[in-house]
Amino acid sequence: MSNLGGILNLDFSPEDIKQAKSKLLNILKAQSVFKGDYILSSGQKSDYYLDARLTTLSAEGLALISYLVWNIMSPLLPQIQGIAGPSIGADPIVSGICQFSFLAGHPLKAGLIRKEQKVHGRGRLVEGPLIKGEKVIILEDVITTGSSSLMAINSVRDHGCEINDLICLILREKAGKELIEREANLKVHYIFEAAELLT
C-alpha cells in the first residue's frame, strides 16, 4: 500500500478544469439547491437554501470537489502541512482532500474544528494531528456572513497553526468573503458563487 502515494497524474489543464467545474455545477444544481422560504443559520430570511452536503457526501461530487480544491491549493504547496474545516459542513471536504493529498504525493494532516470545546476526554477544540507551527489551509462548504469561518480560523490559530488562505466550495455572499479577509488577514478562494447555481 505504501506505493500508492503519487499515483495521480495531475496536470490541471484548462480544459480538464473547465469540464470538472461544469460537471460539478450541474450536480450542485440538481442536488443541493432548494427554492422556498428558509431561515438561515445567521437568522436571515432567504428564498433559497444550499445544502452542499448532498453533494459533498456523494462519491462523484466529492471527487470533483477534491480535484478542483487541489487545483487551487497546488500553487500554495509545498509550504502547507495541513488542512482543517468547521464541523460538520466541511468534514467531507477535509476528508476528501486528506485522501487526495496522499494519492497526489503530498500527504497533508487534517483537522476538524468543533463549534464548542469538548468538556470531556482531552477537551480539544481542533481534532486531529495538527500541531503548533504548521501552516494550514481552512476549507469551507458555504460562506454566507463569514462569522462561522472566522470562529474556525481563530480556533486553529489559537491551536498554534499559521493560516494564510481559505478555500470554499460556494460563496453565497461577497460581504462574507470581505469580512473574513479583513478581520482574519488572509485570502479567500472559492469555486462557485451562489448566483451560478441559481441560473
N, C-alpha and C positions, 0 to 999 in steps of 0.2 A: 504493500500500500504506500510505502514512502516515496515511490517513484511517480506518484500522481501529481505532485507539485509541478506547475509549469506546463501542464498538458494543453492548456488553452492557448491558441494562437490568435492574439488579439491585435489586429492592425487598425481597427476602428476607421474604416474607410467612410467617407461622407455618405456614400450610397447605403452602406450597412446601417449607419446611424439613422438615416432617413427612414429606412424600411422598419427598423426596430421601433422608432418613435411612432410611426404610422400605425403599426400593429398594436402597440400598447395603448395608443389613444383610442382605437376602436374598442378594445377590451374595456377600458375605463368607462367609455360612454355607455356601453352595453350593460356593465355590471355594477358600476359604482356611483351613478348619477340618479338621484331621485328628486322629482318635482313635487311640490306641495308646500304646506305651511309647516315650518320647523323652527324650533328654538335651539340655537347653537350653544355649545358649552360656555361661550362668552356671555350668553344671555341675549344676544342679538337675535332678531327675527329674520328668517330667510325664506325665499320661495323655492329653494333647492337645498339638498343635502348631499355631501360627498362622503360615501362610505368606502374609503380606499381599501379597507381590509378585505373586501370581497374580491379585490384584485391582488393585493399583496399576499393573500393567503391561497392563491391559486398557483399551480405549478408554472403555467406559461407566463402569467402576469409577473410573478416574482423573478423568473429567469430574465425577462425583458428588462425589468426594473434594475436588476443587478448589473446587467450588461451596460445599461445607459448611465447608471450611477458610477460604475467603474470607469467609464469613459471620461466623466467629469473629474474623477479622482486622479486619473493617471498622471497629469502634469504635477500633481502635488506629492507624488511618490518620488524617491524613497524616504522622504523625511517623516512620513506618517507611520506610527506604530500601532494605532488603534482606531476604532470607530465606536460610537455609542449613540443611543437614542432613547427617548422617553417611552416608557411602557404605557399602554400596550400598543399604541398605534405604530410605533417604529420597530417593534420587536421582529416582525418578519423580515423587514428590510435589513436590519442589523445582522440577523442570522444569515440571510442570503448573501450579503456582501462578505461576511466572515468566511463562508464556504468558498465563495467565488475567488476571494483573495488567495486562498491556498492553491486552488486549481490554476490560478494565473501566475503562480510562482512568487507571490509576495504576501505571505500569510500575515494577517493582522489580528490583533487581540480585539475582543468585542466586549462592550459593556451595556447593560440595561439599567436605565435610570428610573428609580421609583419616584412616585409623586410624594411619598412621605417616608421618612426613615423607619426602618424596622425597629420595633421595641423588644424584639426577642433575638435569639441567636447572636450573630455578630453585629447586629444593629446597623447594617450597611444601607446607604442610600444609592450607591452605584455598585451594582452586582457585576461580577466578572473579574478577569485577571489584570485589568488596567492598574498601573502603578504610577506613583508620583514622578513627574518629569517627562512622561511620554507625551508625544504630540498626537492629538485625537481629532477626528472629524465627526461632527454631530450629524446624524441622519434623521429626517423627519418624513412623515407621510403627507401631512397637510399643514400649511401655515395660514392662519387667519389673522388674529390680532398680534401674534408673536409672543404673548405673555408666557405661554407654557414652554416655548422654546427657550426663552430667557431663563426660566427656572431650571431647565435641564442643563443649559450651558453653565450656569453658576454652580450647579451641583458637581459637575465634572471638574470645573476649575477649583472648587473647594477640595476636591479629591486630590488635587495636585497636578492635574494634567493641563497642557497647553492647547488652546483651541484657536484656530485662525479661520476656519471655514465651516459652513453648514450647507448640507445638500438636502433639498426636499423634493418630493415627488410632484406635489401640486401647490402652487402659490395661489391661495384664494384671495388675499388682499395685499396689494403692494405696500400699504401702510404697515403691515406686519413685518415685511422684509426691511423696510426703512427703520422701524423701531429696533429690530434686532441688530442691524448693522451699526446704528447709532449708539445704542446702550451697551452692546457687547463688544464693539470694535472688532468686527470680523466680517468676512464676505459671505453672503448668502447666494447660493446657486440653486437653480430649480430646473426641472424637466418640462413641466407644463404650467401655464396659467389657467386658472379655473375657467376663464372665458372660452378657452379652446375646447373644453369638454361640453359646453352648453350649446354649441352651434350644430 
